[in-house]
């Protein structure tokens, strides 16, 4: 498997080409998931919760 930093660099490059470079927070989230400290499913739940407005 590729090094985590290399994967993040490649993802950032692709996102930057689309005008949406990764933030430091995005990079930290990816590191947590790629190092198996947090599952992608759990991270998805955290992001949805953060951006969901309770009315």
PQR file of N, CA, C, O and H, with PARSE charges and radii, in Angstrom:
ATOM      1  N   UNK A   1       0.849  -1.190   0.000 -0.4000 1.5000
ATOM      2  CA  UNK A   1       0.000   0.000   0.000 -0.0000 2.0000
ATOM      3  C   UNK A   1       0.891   1.249   0.000  0.5500 1.7000
ATOM      4  O   UNK A   1       1.975   1.266   0.583 -0.5500 1.4000
ATOM      5  N   UNK A   2       0.407   2.263  -0.657 -0.4000 1.5000
ATOM      6  CA  UNK A   2       1.150   3.519  -0.704 -0.0000 2.0000
ATOM      7  C   UNK A   2       1.214   4.156   0.671  0.5500 1.7000
ATOM      8  O   UNK A   2       0.356   3.922   1.523 -0.5500 1.4000
ATOM      9  H   UNK A   2      -0.474   2.249  -1.131  0.4000 1.0000
ATOM     10  N   UNK A   3       2.228   4.950   0.871 -0.4000 1.5000
ATOM     11  CA  UNK A   3       2.384   5.718   2.092 -0.0000 2.0000
ATOM     12  C   UNK A   3       1.203   6.679   2.251  0.5500 1.7000
ATOM     13  O   UNK A   3       0.737   7.260   1.272 -0.5500 1.4000
ATOM     14  H   UNK A   3       2.925   5.140   0.180  0.4000 1.0000
ATOM     15  N   UNK A   4       0.732   6.840   3.458 -0.4000 1.5000
ATOM     16  CA  UNK A   4      -0.428   7.692   3.742 -0.0000 2.0000
ATOM     17  C   UNK A   4      -0.205   9.119   3.241  0.5500 1.7000
ATOM     18  O   UNK A   4      -1.099   9.714   2.639 -0.5500 1.4000
ATOM     19  H   UNK A   4       1.110   6.368   4.254  0.4000 1.0000
ATOM     20  N   UNK A   5       0.963   9.656   3.485 -0.4000 1.5000
ATOM     21  CA  UNK A   5       1.240  11.026   3.039 -0.0000 2.0000
ATOM     22  C   UNK A   5       1.180  11.135   1.517  0.5500 1.7000
ATOM     23  O   UNK A   5       0.721  12.145   0.984 -0.5500 1.4000
ATOM     24  H   UNK A   5       1.689   9.172   3.974  0.4000 1.0000
ATOM     25  N   UNK A   6       1.640  10.100   0.818 -0.4000 1.5000
ATOM     26  CA  UNK A   6       1.608  10.104  -0.645 -0.0000 2.0000
ATOM     27  C   UNK A   6       0.165  10.055  -1.144  0.5500 1.7000
ATOM     28  O   UNK A   6      -0.186  10.752  -2.096 -0.5500 1.4000
ATOM     29  H   UNK A   6       2.013   9.279   1.251  0.4000 1.0000
ATOM     30  N   UNK A   7      -0.664   9.245  -0.513 -0.4000 1.5000
ATOM     31  CA  UNK A   7      -2.073   9.157  -0.896 -0.0000 2.0000
ATOM     32  C   UNK A   7      -2.745  10.516  -0.717  0.5500 1.7000
ATOM     33  O   UNK A   7      -3.463  10.981  -1.603 -0.5500 1.4000
ATOM     34  H   UNK A   7      -0.379   8.679   0.261  0.4000 1.0000
ATOM     35  N   UNK A   8      -2.511  11.148   0.425 -0.4000 1.5000
ATOM     36  CA  UNK A   8      -3.120  12.451   0.697 -0.0000 2.0000
ATOM     37  C   UNK A   8      -2.623  13.484  -0.317  0.5500 1.7000
ATOM     38  O   UNK A   8      -3.400  14.313  -0.791 -0.5500 1.4000
ATOM     39  H   UNK A   8      -1.928  10.771   1.144  0.4000 1.0000
ATOM     40  N   UNK A   9      -1.346  13.436  -0.644 -0.4000 1.5000
ATOM     41  CA  UNK A   9      -0.789  14.361  -1.629 -0.0000 2.0000
ATOM     42  C   UNK A   9      -1.472  14.177  -2.989  0.5500 1.7000
ATOM     43  O   UNK A   9      -1.800  15.157  -3.657 -0.5500 1.4000
ATOM     44  H   UNK A   9      -0.715  12.762  -0.259  0.4000 1.0000
ATOM     45  N   UNK A  10      -1.684  12.934  -3.394 -0.4000 1.5000
ATOM     46  CA  UNK A  10      -2.333  12.660  -4.677 -0.0000 2.0000
ATOM     47  C   UNK A  10      -3.792  13.119  -4.678  0.5500 1.7000
ATOM     48  O   UNK A  10      -4.266  13.704  -5.651 -0.5500 1.4000
ATOM     49  H   UNK A  10      -1.418  12.137  -2.851  0.4000 1.0000
ATOM     50  N   UNK A  11      -4.492  12.849  -3.586 -0.4000 1.5000
ATOM     51  CA  UNK A  11      -5.882  13.291  -3.477 -0.0000 2.0000
ATOM     52  C   UNK A  11      -5.947  14.811  -3.518  0.5500 1.7000
ATOM     53  O   UNK A  11      -6.794  15.383  -4.203 -0.5500 1.4000
ATOM     54  H   UNK A  11      -4.107  12.373  -2.795  0.4000 1.0000
ATOM     55  N   UNK A  12      -5.058  15.459  -2.788 -0.4000 1.5000
ATOM     56  CA  UNK A  12      -5.025  16.917  -2.763 -0.0000 2.0000
ATOM     57  C   UNK A  12      -4.755  17.476  -4.162  0.5500 1.7000
ATOM     58  O   UNK A  12      -5.377  18.456  -4.570 -0.5500 1.4000
ATOM     59  H   UNK A  12      -4.369  14.994  -2.231  0.4000 1.0000
ATOM     60  N   UNK A  13      -3.835  16.858  -4.891 -0.4000 1.5000
ATOM     61  CA  UNK A  13      -3.540  17.307  -6.242 -0.0000 2.0000
ATOM     62  C   UNK A  13      -4.750  17.205  -7.153  0.5500 1.7000
ATOM     63  O   UNK A  13      -5.029  18.122  -7.926 -0.5500 1.4000
ATOM     64  H   UNK A  13      -3.329  16.062  -4.560  0.4000 1.0000
ATOM     65  N   UNK A  14      -5.459  16.109  -7.066 -0.4000 1.5000
ATOM     66  CA  UNK A  14      -6.655  15.916  -7.880 -0.0000 2.0000
ATOM     67  C   UNK A  14      -7.731  16.924  -7.503  0.5500 1.7000
ATOM     68  O   UNK A  14      -8.364  17.527  -8.370 -0.5500 1.4000
ATOM     69  H   UNK A  14      -5.232  15.364  -6.438  0.4000 1.0000
ATOM     70  N   UNK A  15      -7.930  17.101  -6.211 -0.4000 1.5000
ATOM     71  CA  UNK A  15      -8.944  18.055  -5.761 -0.0000 2.0000
ATOM     72  C   UNK A  15      -8.560  19.487  -6.144  0.5500 1.7000
ATOM     73  O   UNK A  15      -9.428  20.285  -6.497 -0.5500 1.4000
ATOM     74  H   UNK A  15      -7.416  16.611  -5.507  0.4000 1.0000
ATOM     75  N   UNK A  16      -7.278  19.814  -6.078 -0.4000 1.5000
ATOM     76  CA  UNK A  16      -6.807  21.156  -6.433 -0.0000 2.0000
ATOM     77  C   UNK A  16      -7.062  21.447  -7.907  0.5500 1.7000
ATOM     78  O   UNK A  16      -7.379  22.581  -8.268 -0.5500 1.4000
ATOM     79  H   UNK A  16      -6.572  19.166  -5.791  0.4000 1.0000
ATOM     80  N   UNK A  17      -6.927  20.437  -8.759 -0.4000 1.5000
ATOM     81  CA  UNK A  17      -7.204  20.628 -10.188 -0.0000 2.0000
ATOM     82  C   UNK A  17      -8.661  21.015 -10.421  0.5500 1.7000
ATOM     83  O   UNK A  17      -8.993  21.680 -11.403 -0.5500 1.4000
ATOM     84  H   UNK A  17      -6.669  19.516  -8.466  0.4000 1.0000
ATOM     85  N   UNK A  18      -9.509  20.594  -9.517 -0.4000 1.5000
ATOM     86  CA  UNK A  18     -10.936  20.918  -9.608 -0.0000 2.0000
ATOM     87  C   UNK A  18     -11.274  22.189  -8.832  0.5500 1.7000
ATOM     88  O   UNK A  18     -12.440  22.566  -8.721 -0.5500 1.4000
ATOM     89  H   UNK A  18      -9.240  20.054  -8.720  0.4000 1.0000
ATOM     90  N   UNK A  19     -10.248  22.843  -8.300 -0.4000 1.5000
ATOM     91  CA  UNK A  19     -10.467  24.084  -7.557 -0.0000 2.0000
ATOM     92  C   UNK A  19     -10.903  23.884  -6.127  0.5500 1.7000
ATOM     93  O   UNK A  19     -11.420  24.804  -5.494 -0.5500 1.4000
ATOM     94  H   UNK A  19      -9.300  22.536  -8.390  0.4000 1.0000
ATOM     95  N   UNK A  20     -10.693  22.667  -5.606 -0.4000 1.5000
ATOM     96  CA  UNK A  20     -11.115  22.356  -4.240 -0.0000 2.0000
ATOM     97  C   UNK A  20      -9.996  21.662  -3.466  0.5500 1.7000
ATOM     98  O   UNK A  20     -10.139  20.498  -3.091 -0.5500 1.4000
ATOM     99  H   UNK A  20     -10.273  21.920  -6.120  0.4000 1.0000
ATOM    100  N   UNK A  21      -8.884  22.360  -3.221 -0.4000 1.5000
ATOM    101  CA  UNK A  21      -7.790  21.714  -2.490 -0.0000 2.0000
ATOM    102  C   UNK A  21      -8.228  21.328  -1.083  0.5500 1.7000
ATOM    103  O   UNK A  21      -9.133  21.936  -0.513 -0.5500 1.4000
ATOM    104  H   UNK A  21      -8.768  23.306  -3.526  0.4000 1.0000
ATOM    105  N   UNK A  22      -7.581  20.318  -0.538 -0.4000 1.5000
ATOM    106  CA  UNK A  22      -7.907  19.858   0.809 -0.0000 2.0000
ATOM    107  C   UNK A  22      -7.477  20.876   1.853  0.5500 1.7000
ATOM    108  O   UNK A  22      -6.432  21.514   1.728 -0.5500 1.4000
ATOM    109  H   UNK A  22      -6.845  19.823  -1.002  0.4000 1.0000
ATOM    110  N   UNK A  23      -8.295  21.015   2.877 -0.4000 1.5000
ATOM    111  CA  UNK A  23      -7.921  21.838   4.019 -0.0000 2.0000
ATOM    112  C   UNK A  23      -7.066  20.975   4.947  0.5500 1.7000
ATOM    113  O   UNK A  23      -6.987  19.758   4.774 -0.5500 1.4000
ATOM    114  H   UNK A  23      -9.144  20.497   2.978  0.4000 1.0000
ATOM    115  N   UNK A  24      -6.436  21.602   5.919 -0.4000 1.5000
ATOM    116  CA  UNK A  24      -5.670  20.837   6.905 -0.0000 2.0000
ATOM    117  C   UNK A  24      -6.591  19.875   7.657  0.5500 1.7000
ATOM    118  O   UNK A  24      -6.197  18.758   7.993 -0.5500 1.4000
ATOM    119  H   UNK A  24      -6.500  22.590   6.059  0.4000 1.0000
ATOM    120  N   UNK A  25      -7.814  20.320   7.915 -0.4000 1.5000
ATOM    121  CA  UNK A  25      -8.788  19.460   8.593 -0.0000 2.0000
ATOM    122  C   UNK A  25      -9.122  18.239   7.731  0.5500 1.7000
ATOM    123  O   UNK A  25      -9.231  17.126   8.246 -0.5500 1.4000
ATOM    124  H   UNK A  25      -8.134  21.227   7.642  0.4000 1.0000
ATOM    125  N   UNK A  26      -9.283  18.446   6.425 -0.4000 1.5000
ATOM    126  CA  UNK A  26      -9.540  17.325   5.509 -0.0000 2.0000
ATOM    127  C   UNK A  26      -8.390  16.321   5.559  0.5500 1.7000
ATOM    128  O   UNK A  26      -8.607  15.111   5.621 -0.5500 1.4000
ATOM    129  H   UNK A  26      -9.194  19.350   6.007  0.4000 1.0000
ATOM    130  N   UNK A  27      -7.168  16.843   5.532 -0.4000 1.5000
ATOM    131  CA  UNK A  27      -5.984  15.984   5.546 -0.0000 2.0000
ATOM    132  C   UNK A  27      -5.915  15.175   6.838  0.5500 1.7000
ATOM    133  O   UNK A  27      -5.562  13.996   6.819 -0.5500 1.4000
ATOM    134  H   UNK A  27      -6.992  17.826   5.482  0.4000 1.0000
ATOM    135  N   UNK A  28      -6.253  15.808   7.956 -0.4000 1.5000
ATOM    136  CA  UNK A  28      -6.257  15.094   9.239 -0.0000 2.0000
ATOM    137  C   UNK A  28      -7.307  13.988   9.243  0.5500 1.7000
ATOM    138  O   UNK A  28      -7.063  12.891   9.745 -0.5500 1.4000
ATOM    139  H   UNK A  28      -6.540  16.765   7.971  0.4000 1.0000
ATOM    140  N   UNK A  29      -8.474  14.284   8.684 -0.4000 1.5000
ATOM    141  CA  UNK A  29      -9.523  13.259   8.596 -0.0000 2.0000
ATOM    142  C   UNK A  29      -9.044  12.065   7.776  0.5500 1.7000
ATOM    143  O   UNK A  29      -9.242  10.913   8.161 -0.5500 1.4000
ATOM    144  H   UNK A  29      -8.673  15.175   8.276  0.4000 1.0000
ATOM    145  N   UNK A  30      -8.414  12.354   6.646 -0.4000 1.5000
ATOM    146  CA  UNK A  30      -7.903  11.274   5.805 -0.0000 2.0000
ATOM    147  C   UNK A  30      -6.849  10.458   6.543  0.5500 1.7000
ATOM    148  O   UNK A  30      -6.848   9.230   6.453 -0.5500 1.4000
ATOM    149  H   UNK A  30      -8.252  13.289   6.333  0.4000 1.0000
ATOM    150  N   UNK A  31      -5.955  11.118   7.268 -0.4000 1.5000
ATOM    151  CA  UNK A  31      -4.921  10.406   8.026 -0.0000 2.0000
ATOM    152  C   UNK A  31      -5.548   9.454   9.037  0.5500 1.7000
ATOM    153  O   UNK A  31      -5.111   8.311   9.179 -0.5500 1.4000
ATOM    154  H   UNK A  31      -5.955  12.115   7.341  0.4000 1.0000
ATOM    155  N   UNK A  32      -6.574   9.930   9.737 -0.4000 1.5000
ATOM    156  CA  UNK A  32      -7.243   9.084  10.726 -0.0000 2.0000
ATOM    157  C   UNK A  32      -7.862   7.849  10.075  0.5500 1.7000
ATOM    158  O   UNK A  32      -7.772   6.744  10.610 -0.5500 1.4000
ATOM    159  H   UNK A  32      -6.929  10.858   9.622  0.4000 1.0000
ATOM    160  N   UNK A  33      -8.483   8.043   8.931 -0.4000 1.5000
ATOM    161  CA  UNK A  33      -9.125   6.920   8.245 -0.0000 2.0000
ATOM    162  C   UNK A  33      -8.100   5.970   7.638  0.5500 1.7000
ATOM    163  O   UNK A  33      -8.220   4.754   7.785 -0.5500 1.4000
ATOM    164  H   UNK A  33      -8.556   8.941   8.496  0.4000 1.0000
ATOM    165  N   UNK A  34      -7.105   6.508   6.967 -0.4000 1.5000
ATOM    166  CA  UNK A  34      -6.115   5.663   6.307 -0.0000 2.0000
ATOM    167  C   UNK A  34      -5.234   4.903   7.293  0.5500 1.7000
ATOM    168  O   UNK A  34      -4.675   3.863   6.947 -0.5500 1.4000
ATOM    169  H   UNK A  34      -7.008   7.496   6.848  0.4000 1.0000
ATOM    170  N   UNK A  35      -5.106   5.407   8.508 -0.4000 1.5000
ATOM    171  CA  UNK A  35      -4.327   4.700   9.524 -0.0000 2.0000
ATOM    172  C   UNK A  35      -5.208   3.785  10.374  0.5500 1.7000
ATOM    173  O   UNK A  35      -4.755   3.222  11.370 -0.5500 1.4000
ATOM    174  H   UNK A  35      -5.560   6.253   8.789  0.4000 1.0000
ATOM    175  N   UNK A  36      -6.467   3.646   9.969 -0.4000 1.5000
ATOM    176  CA  UNK A  36      -7.439   2.763  10.647 -0.0000 2.0000
ATOM    177  C   UNK A  36      -7.728   3.155  12.083  0.5500 1.7000
ATOM    178  O   UNK A  36      -8.105   2.310  12.895 -0.5500 1.4000
ATOM    179  H   UNK A  36      -6.835   4.103   9.160  0.4000 1.0000
ATOM    180  N   UNK A  37      -7.555   4.427  12.402 -0.4000 1.5000
ATOM    181  CA  UNK A  37      -7.906   4.899  13.736 -0.0000 2.0000
ATOM    182  C   UNK A  37      -9.395   5.208  13.818  0.5500 1.7000
ATOM    183  O   UNK A  37     -10.002   5.117  14.884 -0.5500 1.4000
ATOM    184  H   UNK A  37      -7.249   5.114  11.743  0.4000 1.0000
ATOM    185  N   UNK A  38      -9.978   5.576  12.668 -0.4000 1.5000
ATOM    186  CA  UNK A  38     -11.410   5.850  12.556 -0.0000 2.0000
ATOM    187  C   UNK A  38     -11.862   5.246  11.237  0.5500 1.7000
ATOM    188  O   UNK A  38     -11.182   5.391  10.222 -0.5500 1.4000
ATOM    189  H   UNK A  38      -9.485   5.650  11.801  0.4000 1.0000
ATOM    190  N   UNK A  39     -13.006   4.567  11.244 -0.4000 1.5000
ATOM    191  CA  UNK A  39     -13.501   3.992   9.989 -0.0000 2.0000
ATOM    192  C   UNK A  39     -14.055   5.099   9.083  0.5500 1.7000
ATOM    193  O   UNK A  39     -14.459   6.163   9.552 -0.5500 1.4000
ATOM    194  H   UNK A  39     -13.559   4.449  12.069  0.4000 1.0000
ATOM    195  N   UNK A  40     -14.062   4.822   7.794 -0.4000 1.5000
ATOM    196  CA  UNK A  40     -14.614   5.800   6.863 -0.0000 2.0000
ATOM    197  C   UNK A  40     -16.093   6.047   7.168  0.5500 1.7000
ATOM    198  O   UNK A  40     -16.583   7.169   7.040 -0.5500 1.4000
ATOM    199  H   UNK A  40     -13.734   3.958   7.413  0.4000 1.0000
ATOM    200  N   UNK A  41     -16.789   5.000   7.567 -0.4000 1.5000
ATOM    201  CA  UNK A  41     -18.209   5.135   7.911 -0.0000 2.0000
ATOM    202  C   UNK A  41     -18.389   6.068   9.099  0.5500 1.7000
ATOM    203  O   UNK A  41     -19.268   6.930   9.079 -0.5500 1.4000
ATOM    204  H   UNK A  41     -16.391   4.089   7.671  0.4000 1.0000
ATOM    205  N   UNK A  42     -17.566   5.909  10.137 -0.4000 1.5000
ATOM    206  CA  UNK A  42     -17.644   6.775  11.320 -0.0000 2.0000
ATOM    207  C   UNK A  42     -17.298   8.217  10.955  0.5500 1.7000
ATOM    208  O   UNK A  42     -17.949   9.152  11.422 -0.5500 1.4000
ATOM    209  H   UNK A  42     -16.852   5.209  10.153  0.4000 1.0000
ATOM    210  N   UNK A  43     -16.280   8.394  10.126 -0.4000 1.5000
ATOM    211  CA  UNK A  43     -15.894   9.747   9.727 -0.0000 2.0000
ATOM    212  C   UNK A  43     -17.018  10.405   8.928  0.5500 1.7000
ATOM    213  O   UNK A  43     -17.297  11.592   9.097 -0.5500 1.4000
ATOM    214  H   UNK A  43     -15.751   7.634   9.747  0.4000 1.0000
ATOM    215  N   UNK A  44     -17.645   9.641   8.074 -0.4000 1.5000
ATOM    216  CA  UNK A  44     -18.770  10.169   7.305 -0.0000 2.0000
ATOM    217  C   UNK A  44     -19.879  10.641   8.239  0.5500 1.7000
ATOM    218  O   UNK A  44     -20.462  11.704   8.022 -0.5500 1.4000
ATOM    219  H   UNK A  44     -17.418   8.677   7.937  0.4000 1.0000
ATOM    220  N   UNK A  45     -20.173   9.865   9.271 -0.4000 1.5000
ATOM    221  CA  UNK A  45     -21.190  10.257  10.250 -0.0000 2.0000
ATOM    222  C   UNK A  45     -20.801  11.556  10.963  0.5500 1.7000
ATOM    223  O   UNK A  45     -21.642  12.430  11.172 -0.5500 1.4000
ATOM    224  H   UNK A  45     -19.700   9.002   9.447  0.4000 1.0000
ATOM    225  N   UNK A  46     -19.520  11.678  11.334 -0.4000 1.5000
ATOM    226  CA  UNK A  46     -19.044  12.887  12.018 -0.0000 2.0000
ATOM    227  C   UNK A  46     -19.198  14.121  11.131  0.5500 1.7000
ATOM    228  O   UNK A  46     -19.626  15.179  11.592 -0.5500 1.4000
ATOM    229  H   UNK A  46     -18.837  10.968  11.164  0.4000 1.0000
ATOM    230  N   UNK A  47     -18.846  13.973   9.857 -0.4000 1.5000
ATOM    231  CA  UNK A  47     -18.925  15.106   8.927 -0.0000 2.0000
ATOM    232  C   UNK A  47     -20.375  15.507   8.695  0.5500 1.7000
ATOM    233  O   UNK A  47     -20.702  16.694   8.673 -0.5500 1.4000
ATOM    234  H   UNK A  47     -18.498  13.113   9.482  0.4000 1.0000
ATOM    235  N   UNK A  48     -21.244  14.515   8.523 -0.4000 1.5000
ATOM    236  CA  UNK A  48     -22.665  14.812   8.327 -0.0000 2.0000
ATOM    237  C   UNK A  48     -23.228  15.509   9.553  0.5500 1.7000
ATOM    238  O   UNK A  48     -23.973  16.481   9.429 -0.5500 1.4000
ATOM    239  H   UNK A  48     -20.979  13.551   8.541  0.4000 1.0000
ATOM    240  N   UNK A  49     -22.875  15.020  10.741 -0.4000 1.5000
ATOM    241  CA  UNK A  49     -23.351  15.648  11.980 -0.0000 2.0000
ATOM    242  C   UNK A  49     -22.857  17.082  12.074  0.5500 1.7000
ATOM    243  O   UNK A  49     -23.616  17.974  12.454 -0.5500 1.4000
ATOM    244  H   UNK A  49     -22.270  14.230  10.843  0.4000 1.0000
ATOM    245  N   UNK A  50     -21.604  17.312  11.737 -0.4000 1.5000
ATOM    246  CA  UNK A  50     -21.037  18.663  11.812 -0.0000 2.0000
ATOM    247  C   UNK A  50     -21.764  19.639  10.895  0.5500 1.7000
ATOM    248  O   UNK A  50     -21.931  20.809  11.240 -0.5500 1.4000
ATOM    249  H   UNK A  50     -20.988  16.587  11.429  0.4000 1.0000
ATOM    250  N   UNK A  51     -22.191  19.172   9.744 -0.4000 1.5000
ATOM    251  CA  UNK A  51     -22.776  20.059   8.753 -0.0000 2.0000
ATOM    252  C   UNK A  51     -24.308  19.995   8.669  0.5500 1.7000
ATOM    253  O   UNK A  51     -24.923  20.597   7.789 -0.5500 1.4000
ATOM    254  H   UNK A  51     -22.055  18.222   9.463  0.4000 1.0000
ATOM    255  N   UNK A  52     -24.901  19.256   9.600 -0.4000 1.5000
ATOM    256  CA  UNK A  52     -26.362  19.171   9.637 -0.0000 2.0000
ATOM    257  C   UNK A  52     -26.882  20.171  10.656  0.5500 1.7000
ATOM    258  O   UNK A  52     -26.393  20.260  11.782 -0.5500 1.4000
ATOM    259  H   UNK A  52     -24.402  18.767  10.315  0.4000 1.0000
ATOM    260  N   UNK A  53     -27.855  20.893  10.241 -0.4000 1.5000
ATOM    261  CA  UNK A  53     -28.440  21.915  11.112 -0.0000 2.0000
ATOM    262  C   UNK A  53     -29.687  21.342  11.773  0.5500 1.7000
ATOM    263  O   UNK A  53     -30.590  20.862  11.087 -0.5500 1.4000
ATOM    264  H   UNK A  53     -28.253  20.821   9.326  0.4000 1.0000
ATOM    265  N   UNK A  54     -29.739  21.389  13.078 -0.4000 1.5000
ATOM    266  CA  UNK A  54     -30.918  20.925  13.812 -0.0000 2.0000
ATOM    267  C   UNK A  54     -31.916  22.058  13.902  0.5500 1.7000
ATOM    268  O   UNK A  54     -31.643  23.113  14.476 -0.5500 1.4000
ATOM    269  H   UNK A  54     -29.005  21.778  13.635  0.4000 1.0000
ATOM    270  N   UNK A  55     -33.065  21.818  13.328 -0.4000 1.5000
ATOM    271  CA  UNK A  55     -34.115  22.862  13.333 -0.0000 2.0000
ATOM    272  C   UNK A  55     -35.182  22.518  14.332  0.5500 1.7000
ATOM    273  O   UNK A  55     -36.148  23.266  14.486 -0.5500 1.4000
ATOM    274  H   UNK A  55     -33.286  20.961  12.862  0.4000 1.0000
TER
END
